[in-house]
Amino acid sequence: MSLSLLKMLWLAAFALLAGALAAHAADQITTHALTGDEAQALVKRVLRTEAAAAADTTHPMRYRLRKQSPRLTTTKLIVETKDGDVARLIAINDAPLSQQEEQNEENRLEALQNNPDQQRHRQQREQGDAERARKVMQALPDAFLYSYAGTVNTPQGPSYRLSFQPNPNFDPQDIEAQVLKGMAGELWIDVAQERVTRLECKRLRDVDYGFGLLGKLDQGGTLLLEQADVGDHEWRTTRMVLVMNARVLFKTVKLDTTLGMTEYIPVTPGMSYQQAIKLLEVHPVAAAEAISHTTTAIGY
């Protein structure tokens, strides 16, 4: 037996042993039934962590976003930058773009490259959306009464499974938090890292917001959100499903959208939106590969 073959066998044996030890360690994570107070405290602690993570912009990623609705499905490559996200459309209804659609997308990116004001406005919208999401997240511990419903195994490992019902004493201070009224569901929390792995809720009754002047959310709407550790303890949303009927002022809005986020890969912190555009200008077939491996080509 050659030395190289013997070395390979030793490496394989160590790899199997490491895998067995890791599996054994995961099995040793102990859980216990939580009291109502413990469940409530856990939710507050975890959501503080989630809020801090959402505000942390030092670990940008690129990822693939597939957005599906009854009428249209689009797939985009997204790059997070210090100037806000930049996107490139790569498929419509799961089919590659036509030559004309490719050209239109290249023209759009070129125009964006030369228009910092447009990107700045987009970043401001993103920041506004993030602030609204923060207000909703901040209200979650008080909006519901949580109770322990067991544990469940996920690809990340065991998660606490908490059920929740509306808190009759909840008095939302923001219009955004009013969307939580009248909802019930489940919240899963990773035992080891104390991060949300799943949030699923359903609206039990119609809810007016803005005292009925701004609109109404209909009974039966559902929200599903899933998160995962995408590497190095960096957690990202991997799936979101929103089905809801709402009246906004004098307009009825029907939402039936599924978002799937995959292929998260870190990019260099501090990247500008122009640098991201240069990466996205690579032909779509090779764009993901280029973003994954290009770290010095554009001088950051």
JOVENQUI-V307515 format. One record per pair of residues at least 12 apart in sequence whose C-alpha atoms are under 10 Angstrom apart, sorted by the first residue. I is the first residue (numbers start at 1). J is the second residue. D is the distance in whole Angstrom. If there is no record, write none. Layout:
I & J & D
I & J & D
This chain:
23 & 157 & 10
26 & 156 & 10
26 & 157 & 7
26 & 158 & 8
26 & 192 & 9
27 & 157 & 9
27 & 158 & 9
29 & 157 & 9
29 & 158 & 8
29 & 191 & 8
29 & 192 & 7
30 & 158 & 9
30 & 191 & 9
30 & 192 & 9
31 & 150 & 9
31 & 151 & 8
31 & 158 & 9
31 & 159 & 9
31 & 160 & 8
31 & 191 & 8
31 & 192 & 10
32 & 148 & 10
32 & 150 & 9
32 & 151 & 9
32 & 160 & 9
33 & 147 & 10
33 & 148 & 7
33 & 149 & 8
33 & 150 & 7
33 & 151 & 9
33 & 160 & 9
34 & 147 & 8
34 & 148 & 6
34 & 149 & 9
34 & 150 & 9
34 & 160 & 9
34 & 162 & 9
35 & 146 & 9
35 & 147 & 7
35 & 148 & 7
36 & 145 & 8
36 & 146 & 7
36 & 147 & 5
36 & 148 & 7
36 & 162 & 10
37 & 145 & 10
37 & 146 & 9
37 & 147 & 9
38 & 146 & 9
38 & 147 & 9
38 & 148 & 9
39 & 141 & 10
39 & 145 & 9
39 & 146 & 6
39 & 147 & 6
39 & 148 & 6
39 & 160 & 9
39 & 161 & 10
39 & 162 & 7
39 & 163 & 10
40 & 141 & 7
40 & 142 & 9
40 & 144 & 9
40 & 145 & 7
40 & 146 & 6
40 & 147 & 8
40 & 148 & 10
40 & 162 & 10
40 & 164 & 10
41 & 141 & 8
41 & 146 & 10
42 & 141 & 9
42 & 146 & 10
42 & 160 & 10
42 & 189 & 9
42 & 194 & 8
43 & 140 & 8
43 & 141 & 6
43 & 142 & 10
43 & 146 & 8
43 & 162 & 9
43 & 187 & 9
43 & 188 & 10
43 & 189 & 8
43 & 194 & 9
43 & 195 & 10
43 & 196 & 9
44 & 137 & 10
44 & 138 & 9
44 & 139 & 10
44 & 140 & 8
44 & 141 & 6
44 & 142 & 9
45 & 141 & 9
45 & 194 & 8
45 & 195 & 10
46 & 141 & 10
46 & 189 & 8
46 & 190 & 10
46 & 193 & 9
46 & 194 & 6
46 & 195 & 6
46 & 196 & 7
47 & 134 & 10
47 & 137 & 7
47 & 138 & 7
47 & 139 & 10
47 & 140 & 8
47 & 141 & 8
47 & 194 & 9
47 & 195 & 8
47 & 196 & 8
48 & 137 & 9
48 & 138 & 8
48 & 141 & 10
49 & 194 & 8
49 & 195 & 8
49 & 196 & 10
50 & 134 & 9
50 & 137 & 8
50 & 138 & 10
50 & 194 & 9
50 & 195 & 7
50 & 196 & 8
50 & 235 & 9
51 & 133 & 9
51 & 134 & 7
51 & 135 & 10
51 & 137 & 7
51 & 138 & 8
52 & 134 & 10
53 & 234 & 9
53 & 235 & 8
53 & 236 & 10
54 & 130 & 8
54 & 133 & 10
54 & 134 & 8
54 & 235 & 10
54 & 236 & 9
55 & 130 & 9
55 & 131 & 10
55 & 134 & 9
57 & 80 & 9
57 & 81 & 8
57 & 82 & 8
57 & 84 & 10
57 & 269 & 8
57 & 270 & 9
58 & 81 & 10
58 & 82 & 9
58 & 268 & 9
58 & 269 & 6
58 & 270 & 8
59 & 80 & 9
59 & 81 & 10
59 & 234 & 8
59 & 266 & 7
59 & 267 & 8
59 & 268 & 8
59 & 269 & 6
59 & 270 & 9
60 & 79 & 8
60 & 80 & 5
60 & 81 & 7
60 & 82 & 8
60 & 85 & 10
60 & 234 & 10
60 & 264 & 10
60 & 265 & 9
60 & 266 & 6
60 & 267 & 6
60 & 268 & 7
60 & 269 & 6
60 & 270 & 8
60 & 271 & 9
61 & 78 & 8
61 & 79 & 6
61 & 80 & 6
61 & 81 & 8
61 & 85 & 10
61 & 234 & 10
61 & 236 & 10
61 & 263 & 9
61 & 264 & 6
61 & 265 & 5
61 & 266 & 4
61 & 267 & 5
61 & 268 & 8
61 & 269 & 9
61 & 291 & 10
61 & 292 & 10
62 & 77 & 7
62 & 78 & 5
62 & 79 & 4
62 & 80 & 6
62 & 81 & 9
62 & 85 & 9
62 & 86 & 9
62 & 87 & 10
62 & 262 & 9
62 & 263 & 8
62 & 264 & 6
62 & 265 & 5
62 & 266 & 6
62 & 267 & 7
62 & 268 & 10
62 & 276 & 9
62 & 288 & 8
62 & 291 & 8
62 & 292 & 8
63 & 76 & 8
63 & 77 & 6
63 & 78 & 5
63 & 79 & 7
63 & 80 & 9
63 & 87 & 10
63 & 238 & 10
63 & 261 & 7
63 & 262 & 6
63 & 263 & 5
63 & 264 & 4
63 & 265 & 6
63 & 266 & 9
63 & 288 & 8
63 & 291 & 10
63 & 292 & 10
64 & 76 & 6
64 & 77 & 5
64 & 78 & 6
64 & 79 & 9
64 & 87 & 9
64 & 88 & 10
64 & 89 & 10
64 & 90 & 10
64 & 260 & 8
64 & 261 & 6
64 & 262 & 5
64 & 263 & 6
64 & 264 & 7
64 & 265 & 10
64 & 288 & 8
65 & 77 & 6
65 & 78 & 7
65 & 87 & 9
65 & 88 & 10
65 & 89 & 9
65 & 90 & 10
65 & 238 & 9
65 & 239 & 10
65 & 259 & 7
65 & 260 & 6
65 & 261 & 5
65 & 262 & 7
65 & 263 & 9
65 & 264 & 10
66 & 89 & 10
66 & 90 & 10
66 & 91 & 9
66 & 92 & 10
66 & 93 & 10
66 & 94 & 9
66 & 239 & 10
66 & 258 & 8
66 & 259 & 6
66 & 260 & 5
66 & 261 & 7
66 & 262 & 8
67 & 92 & 10
67 & 93 & 10
67 & 239 & 10
67 & 240 & 10
67 & 241 & 10
67 & 257 & 7
67 & 258 & 6
67 & 259 & 5
67 & 260 & 7
67 & 261 & 9
68 & 92 & 10
68 & 93 & 8
68 & 94 & 10
68 & 241 & 9
68 & 256 & 8
68 & 257 & 6
68 & 258 & 5
68 & 259 & 6
68 & 260 & 8
69 & 242 & 10
69 & 255 & 8
69 & 256 & 6
69 & 257 & 5
69 & 258 & 7
69 & 259 & 9
70 & 255 & 10
70 & 256 & 7
70 & 257 & 8
70 & 258 & 10
71 & 93 & 9
71 & 256 & 10
72 & 92 & 8
72 & 93 & 6
72 & 94 & 10
72 & 257 & 10
73 & 91 & 8
73 & 92 & 6
73 & 93 & 5
73 & 94 & 7
73 & 95 & 10
73 & 257 & 10
73 & 258 & 9
73 & 259 & 10
74 & 89 & 7
74 & 90 & 8
74 & 91 & 6
74 & 92 & 5
74 & 93 & 6
74 & 94 & 7
74 & 95 & 9
74 & 259 & 10
75 & 87 & 10
75 & 88 & 9
75 & 89 & 6
75 & 90 & 6
75 & 91 & 5
75 & 92 & 7
75 & 93 & 8
75 & 94 & 7
75 & 95 & 9
75 & 96 & 9
75 & 259 & 10
75 & 260 & 9
75 & 261 & 10
76 & 88 & 5
76 & 89 & 4
76 & 90 & 5
76 & 91 & 7
76 & 92 & 9
76 & 261 & 10
76 & 284 & 10
77 & 89 & 7
77 & 90 & 7
77 & 91 & 10
77 & 261 & 10
77 & 262 & 10
77 & 263 & 10
77 & 280 & 8
77 & 284 & 9
77 & 287 & 8
77 & 288 & 8
77 & 291 & 10
78 & 261 & 10
78 & 264 & 10
78 & 276 & 9
78 & 280 & 9
78 & 288 & 10
79 & 264 & 10
79 & 265 & 10
79 & 266 & 9
79 & 267 & 8
79 & 271 & 9
79 & 273 & 8
79 & 275 & 10
79 & 276 & 6
79 & 277 & 9
79 & 279 & 9
79 & 280 & 8
79 & 291 & 9
80 & 266 & 9
80 & 267 & 8
80 & 268 & 10
80 & 269 & 9
80 & 270 & 10
80 & 271 & 8
80 & 272 & 9
80 & 273 & 8
80 & 276 & 8
81 & 123 & 10
81 & 267 & 9
81 & 268 & 9
81 & 269 & 7
81 & 270 & 7
81 & 271 & 5
81 & 272 & 6
81 & 273 & 6
81 & 274 & 9
81 & 275 & 9
81 & 276 & 7
82 & 123 & 9
82 & 269 & 8
82 & 270 & 6
82 & 271 & 6
82 & 272 & 6
82 & 273 & 7
83 & 116 & 9
83 & 119 & 7
83 & 120 & 7
83 & 122 & 9
83 & 123 & 6
83 & 124 & 10
83 & 270 & 9
83 & 271 & 8
83 & 272 & 6
83 & 273 & 6
83 & 274 & 9
83 & 276 & 10
84 & 119 & 7
84 & 120 & 8
84 & 121 & 10
84 & 122 & 7
84 & 123 & 5
84 & 124 & 8
84 & 125 & 10
84 & 126 & 7
84 & 127 & 9
84 & 271 & 10
84 & 272 & 9
84 & 273 & 7
85 & 119 & 9
85 & 122 & 8
85 & 123 & 7
85 & 126 & 8
85 & 272 & 10
85 & 273 & 7
85 & 276 & 9
86 & 109 & 9
86 & 112 & 10
86 & 119 & 9
86 & 122 & 9
86 & 123 & 10
86 & 272 & 10
86 & 273 & 6
86 & 274 & 9
86 & 275 & 10
86 & 276 & 7
86 & 277 & 7
86 & 280 & 9
87 & 105 & 10
87 & 109 & 9
87 & 273 & 10
87 & 276 & 9
87 & 277 & 8
87 & 280 & 8
88 & 102 & 10
88 & 105 & 7
88 & 106 & 9
88 & 108 & 9
88 & 109 & 8
88 & 277 & 8
88 & 280 & 6
88 & 281 & 8
88 & 284 & 8
88 & 287 & 10
89 & 101 & 9
89 & 102 & 9
89 & 105 & 7
89 & 106 & 10
89 & 280 & 10
89 & 284 & 9
90 & 102 & 8
90 & 105 & 9
90 & 283 & 9
90 & 284 & 6
90 & 285 & 8
90 & 287 & 9
91 & 284 & 9
96 & 284 & 9
96 & 285 & 9
97 & 284 & 9
102 & 283 & 9
102 & 284 & 9
105 & 281 & 9
106 & 277 & 10
106 & 280 & 9
106 & 281 & 7
106 & 282 & 10
106 & 283 & 10
109 & 274 & 9
109 & 277 & 7
109 & 278 & 9
109 & 280 & 9
109 & 281 & 8
110 & 274 & 10
110 & 277 & 8
110 & 278 & 9
110 & 281 & 9
112 & 273 & 9
112 & 274 & 8
112 & 277 & 9
113 & 273 & 8
113 & 274 & 6
113 & 275 & 9
113 & 276 & 10
113 & 277 & 7
113 & 278 & 9
114 & 274 & 9
115 & 274 & 10
116 & 273 & 9
116 & 274 & 9
119 & 273 & 8
119 & 274 & 10
120 & 273 & 10
131 & 176 & 10
132 & 174 & 9
132 & 175 & 9
132 & 176 & 6
132 & 177 & 9
133 & 176 & 8
133 & 177 & 9
134 & 176 & 9
134 & 177 & 10
135 & 172 & 10
135 & 173 & 9
135 & 174 & 7
135 & 175 & 9
135 & 176 & 7
135 & 177 & 6
136 & 172 & 10
136 & 174 & 9
136 & 175 & 9
136 & 176 & 6
136 & 177 & 5
136 & 178 & 8
136 & 179 & 8
136 & 180 & 8
137 & 176 & 10
137 & 177 & 8
137 & 180 & 10
138 & 177 & 9
139 & 170 & 9
139 & 171 & 10
139 & 172 & 7
139 & 173 & 9
139 & 174 & 9
139 & 176 & 9
139 & 177 & 6
139 & 178 & 9
139 & 180 & 8
140 & 170 & 10
140 & 177 & 8
140 & 180 & 8
141 & 164 & 10
141 & 167 & 10
141 & 170 & 10
142 & 166 & 9
142 & 167 & 7
142 & 168 & 10
142 & 169 & 9
142 & 170 & 6
142 & 171 & 9
142 & 172 & 9
143 & 164 & 9
143 & 165 & 9
143 & 166 & 6
143 & 167 & 5
143 & 168 & 8
143 & 169 & 8
143 & 170 & 5
143 & 171 & 8
143 & 172 & 8
143 & 177 & 8
143 & 178 & 9
143 & 180 & 7
143 & 181 & 7
143 & 182 & 9
143 & 183 & 9
143 & 184 & 10
144 & 163 & 9
144 & 164 & 6
144 & 165 & 5
144 & 166 & 5
144 & 167 & 5
144 & 168 & 8
144 & 169 & 9
144 & 170 & 8
144 & 180 & 9
144 & 181 & 9
144 & 182 & 9
144 & 183 & 8
144 & 184 & 8
144 & 185 & 10
145 & 162 & 10
145 & 163 & 8
145 & 164 & 5
145 & 165 & 5
145 & 166 & 6
145 & 167 & 5
145 & 168 & 9
145 & 169 & 10
145 & 170 & 10
145 & 184 & 9
146 & 161 & 10
146 & 162 & 6
146 & 163 & 6
146 & 164 & 4
146 & 165 & 7
146 & 166 & 9
146 & 167 & 9
146 & 184 & 10
146 & 185 & 10
146 & 186 & 9
146 & 187 & 9
147 & 161 & 9
147 & 162 & 5
147 & 163 & 5
147 & 164 & 6
147 & 165 & 9
147 & 186 & 9
147 & 187 & 10
148 & 160 & 8
148 & 161 & 6
148 & 162 & 5
148 & 163 & 7
148 & 164 & 9
148 & 186 & 10
148 & 187 & 10
149 & 161 & 5
149 & 162 & 5
149 & 163 & 6
149 & 164 & 10
149 & 186 & 9
149 & 187 & 10
149 & 188 & 10
150 & 162 & 7
150 & 163 & 9
150 & 188 & 10
151 & 188 & 8
151 & 189 & 9
151 & 190 & 10
151 & 191 & 9
152 & 188 & 8
152 & 189 & 10
152 & 190 & 9
153 & 190 & 9
154 & 188 & 10
154 & 190 & 9
154 & 197 & 8
154 & 198 & 10
154 & 228 & 9
155 & 197 & 10
155 & 228 & 8
155 & 229 & 9
156 & 190 & 7
156 & 191 & 9
156 & 192 & 9
156 & 193 & 9
156 & 197 & 8
156 & 227 & 10
156 & 228 & 7
156 & 229 & 7
156 & 230 & 10
157 & 190 & 7
157 & 191 & 8
157 & 192 & 8
157 & 193 & 10
158 & 188 & 9
158 & 189 & 9
158 & 190 & 6
158 & 191 & 6
158 & 192 & 8
158 & 197 & 10
159 & 187 & 9
159 & 188 & 6
159 & 189 & 5
159 & 190 & 4
159 & 191 & 5
159 & 192 & 8
159 & 193 & 10
159 & 194 & 9
159 & 195 & 9
159 & 196 & 9
159 & 197 & 8
159 & 198 & 9
160 & 187 & 8
160 & 188 & 5
160 & 189 & 5
160 & 190 & 6
160 & 191 & 6
160 & 192 & 10
160 & 194 & 9
160 & 196 & 9
160 & 197 & 9
161 & 186 & 7
161 & 187 & 6
161 & 188 & 5
161 & 189 & 7
161 & 190 & 9
161 & 191 & 10
161 & 197 & 10
161 & 198 & 9
161 & 199 & 10
162 & 185 & 9
162 & 186 & 6
162 & 187 & 5
162 & 188 & 6
162 & 189 & 8
162 & 199 & 10
163 & 184 & 8
163 & 185 & 6
163 & 186 & 4
163 & 187 & 6
163 & 188 & 9
163 & 199 & 10
163 & 200 & 10
163 & 201 & 10
164 & 183 & 9
164 & 184 & 6
164 & 185 & 5
164 & 186 & 6
164 & 187 & 8
164 & 200 & 10
164 & 201 & 9
165 & 181 & 10
165 & 182 & 8
165 & 183 & 7
165 & 184 & 5
165 & 185 & 7
165 & 186 & 9
165 & 201 & 10
165 & 204 & 10
166 & 180 & 8
166 & 181 & 7
166 & 182 & 6
166 & 183 & 6
166 & 184 & 6
166 & 185 & 9
166 & 204 & 9
167 & 181 & 8
167 & 182 & 9
167 & 183 & 10
167 & 184 & 10
168 & 181 & 9
168 & 182 & 9
174 & 209 & 10
174 & 210 & 9
175 & 209 & 7
175 & 210 & 6
175 & 211 & 9
175 & 214 & 9
176 & 209 & 9
176 & 210 & 10
177 & 209 & 9
178 & 207 & 8
178 & 208 & 8
178 & 209 & 6
178 & 210 & 8
178 & 211 & 10
178 & 217 & 10
179 & 203 & 9
179 & 207 & 8
179 & 208 & 9
179 & 209 & 7
179 & 216 & 9
179 & 217 & 8
180 & 201 & 9
180 & 202 & 10
180 & 203 & 8
180 & 207 & 9
181 & 203 & 8
181 & 204 & 9
181 & 205 & 9
181 & 206 & 9
181 & 207 & 7
181 & 208 & 9
181 & 209 & 9
181 & 217 & 10
182 & 202 & 8
182 & 203 & 6
182 & 204 & 5
182 & 205 & 6
182 & 206 & 7
182 & 207 & 7
182 & 217 & 10
182 & 219 & 9
183 & 200 & 10
183 & 201 & 6
183 & 202 & 5
183 & 203 & 4
183 & 204 & 6
183 & 205 & 8
183 & 206 & 10
183 & 207 & 10
183 & 219 & 9
183 & 220 & 9
183 & 221 & 9
183 & 222 & 9
183 & 223 & 10
184 & 200 & 8
184 & 201 & 5
184 & 202 & 6
184 & 203 & 7
184 & 204 & 7
184 & 222 & 10
185 & 199 & 8
185 & 200 & 5
185 & 201 & 4
185 & 202 & 6
185 & 203 & 9
185 & 204 & 10
185 & 222 & 9
185 & 223 & 9
185 & 224 & 10
186 & 198 & 8
186 & 199 & 6
186 & 200 & 5
186 & 201 & 6
186 & 202 & 9
186 & 224 & 10
187 & 199 & 5
187 & 200 & 7
187 & 201 & 8
187 & 225 & 10
188 & 200 & 9
188 & 226 & 9
188 & 227 & 10
189 & 227 & 10
190 & 227 & 10
190 & 228 & 9
193 & 229 & 9
193 & 233 & 8
195 & 227 & 8
195 & 228 & 9
195 & 229 & 9
195 & 233 & 10
195 & 235 & 8
196 & 225 & 9
196 & 226 & 8
196 & 227 & 7
196 & 228 & 8
196 & 235 & 9
196 & 237 & 10
197 & 225 & 8
197 & 226 & 5
197 & 227 & 5
197 & 228 & 6
197 & 229 & 9
197 & 235 & 9
197 & 236 & 10
197 & 237 & 9
197 & 238 & 10
198 & 224 & 7
198 & 225 & 6
198 & 226 & 4
198 & 227 & 6
198 & 228 & 9
198 & 237 & 9
198 & 239 & 9
198 & 240 & 10
199 & 223 & 8
199 & 224 & 6
199 & 225 & 5
199 & 226 & 6
199 & 227 & 9
199 & 240 & 9
200 & 222 & 7
200 & 223 & 6
200 & 224 & 4
200 & 225 & 6
200 & 226 & 9
200 & 240 & 10
200 & 241 & 9
201 & 220 & 10
201 & 221 & 8
201 & 222 & 6
201 & 223 & 5
201 & 224 & 7
201 & 225 & 9
202 & 219 & 8
202 & 220 & 6
202 & 221 & 6
202 & 222 & 4
202 & 223 & 7
202 & 224 & 9
202 & 243 & 9
202 & 244 & 10
203 & 217 & 8
203 & 218 & 8
203 & 219 & 5
203 & 220 & 5
203 & 221 & 5
203 & 222 & 6
203 & 223 & 9
203 & 244 & 9
204 & 218 & 9
204 & 219 & 6
204 & 220 & 6
204 & 221 & 8
204 & 222 & 10
205 & 217 & 9
205 & 218 & 7
205 & 219 & 4
205 & 220 & 7
205 & 221 & 9
206 & 218 & 5
206 & 219 & 5
206 & 220 & 8
206 & 221 & 9
206 & 246 & 10
207 & 219 & 8
207 & 246 & 10
208 & 246 & 10
208 & 247 & 9
209 & 247 & 10
209 & 248 & 9
210 & 249 & 10
212 & 247 & 10
212 & 248 & 10
212 & 249 & 9
213 & 248 & 9
213 & 249 & 7
213 & 250 & 10
214 & 247 & 8
214 & 248 & 6
214 & 249 & 5
214 & 250 & 9
215 & 246 & 7
215 & 247 & 5
215 & 248 & 5
215 & 249 & 5
215 & 250 & 8
215 & 251 & 9
215 & 252 & 9
216 & 245 & 9
216 & 246 & 6
216 & 247 & 5
216 & 248 & 7
216 & 249 & 9
216 & 252 & 9
217 & 244 & 7
217 & 245 & 6
217 & 246 & 5
217 & 247 & 7
217 & 248 & 9
217 & 252 & 10
217 & 253 & 10
218 & 244 & 7
218 & 245 & 6
218 & 246 & 6
218 & 247 & 8
219 & 244 & 8
219 & 245 & 8
219 & 246 & 10
220 & 243 & 9
220 & 244 & 7
220 & 245 & 9
221 & 242 & 8
221 & 243 & 5
221 & 244 & 4
221 & 245 & 7
221 & 246 & 9
221 & 255 & 9
221 & 256 & 10
222 & 241 & 8
222 & 242 & 6
222 & 243 & 5
222 & 244 & 6
222 & 245 & 10
222 & 256 & 10
223 & 240 & 7
223 & 241 & 6
223 & 242 & 5
223 & 243 & 7
223 & 244 & 8
223 & 257 & 10
223 & 258 & 10
224 & 239 & 8
224 & 240 & 5
224 & 241 & 5
224 & 242 & 7
224 & 243 & 9
224 & 258 & 9
225 & 237 & 7
225 & 238 & 8
225 & 239 & 6
225 & 240 & 4
225 & 241 & 7
225 & 242 & 9
225 & 258 & 10
225 & 259 & 9
226 & 238 & 6
226 & 239 & 5
226 & 240 & 6
226 & 241 & 9
226 & 260 & 10
227 & 239 & 7
227 & 240 & 9
227 & 261 & 10
230 & 262 & 9
230 & 263 & 9
230 & 264 & 7
230 & 265 & 8
230 & 266 & 10
231 & 264 & 9
231 & 265 & 9
231 & 266 & 9
234 & 264 & 10
234 & 266 & 10
235 & 264 & 10
236 & 261 & 8
236 & 262 & 9
236 & 264 & 8
237 & 259 & 9
237 & 260 & 8
237 & 261 & 7
237 & 262 & 9
238 & 259 & 8
238 & 260 & 6
238 & 261 & 5
238 & 262 & 6
238 & 263 & 10
238 & 264 & 9
239 & 258 & 7
239 & 259 & 6
239 & 260 & 5
239 & 261 & 6
239 & 262 & 9
240 & 257 & 8
240 & 258 & 6
240 & 259 & 5
240 & 260 & 7
240 & 261 & 9
241 & 255 & 10
241 & 256 & 8
241 & 257 & 6
241 & 258 & 4
241 & 259 & 6
241 & 260 & 9
242 & 255 & 7
242 & 256 & 6
242 & 257 & 5
242 & 258 & 6
242 & 259 & 9
243 & 255 & 5
243 & 256 & 4
243 & 257 & 7
243 & 258 & 9
244 & 256 & 7
244 & 257 & 9
263 & 288 & 9
263 & 292 & 10
264 & 292 & 9
265 & 288 & 9
265 & 291 & 8
265 & 292 & 6
265 & 293 & 10
266 & 291 & 9
266 & 292 & 8
267 & 291 & 8
267 & 292 & 8
267 & 293 & 9
267 & 294 & 9
267 & 295 & 8
268 & 294 & 10
268 & 295 & 7
268 & 296 & 9
268 & 300 & 8
269 & 300 & 9
270 & 300 & 8
271 & 298 & 10
271 & 299 & 10
271 & 300 & 7
272 & 300 & 9
275 & 297 & 10
275 & 298 & 7
275 & 299 & 9
275 & 300 & 9
276 & 291 & 9
276 & 298 & 10
278 & 291 & 10
278 & 297 & 10
278 & 298 & 8
279 & 291 & 6
279 & 292 & 10
279 & 294 & 8
279 & 297 & 9
279 & 298 & 9
